[in-house]
Amino acid sequence: MRYFIVTYISKPDGRYDEVIKVAEKLTTKMVRSANIILDFKNRTVEKARLETPIQRDFTLIRDYFDKIYTQIIGELEKNYPQPSVPPSN
C-alpha cells in the first residue's frame, strides 16, 4: 500500500465521521471525495482540504495521524521507508 486516504463525512448532528483507507493506486473517485491524501512512496501531500486551511506538510500531517493510527502508518512506512540522511562529516 502506498497512499493514506482520509475522508470526513458530515453527519446530520453536525459532527463528522472519519473514514481511513490505504490504497496502492488512486482512483478519480478517491481523489474527489478525500480530504487528505498522503503518498508514502514520494512522501508528499497529494491533497489536504478541510473547512479551514491546513499546511501541506507531509511530516506534520503524518505525525498527527501516526498518534491515532500508529499501526497503519507503521505498515505504510515498512513498504516505503523514509530515506536515511547520510551523516555530515
Sequence and secondary structure as in RCSB ss.txt:
>XXXX:A:sequence
MRYFIVTYISKPDGRYDEVIKVAEKLTTKMVRSANIILDFKNRTVEKARLETPIQRDFTLIRDYFDKIYTQIIGE
LEKNYPQPSVPPSN
>XXXX:A:secstr
  EEEEEEEE TTS EEEEEEEESS  HHHHHH SEEEETTTTEEEEE  SS     HHHHHHHHHHHSHHHHHH
HHHHS         
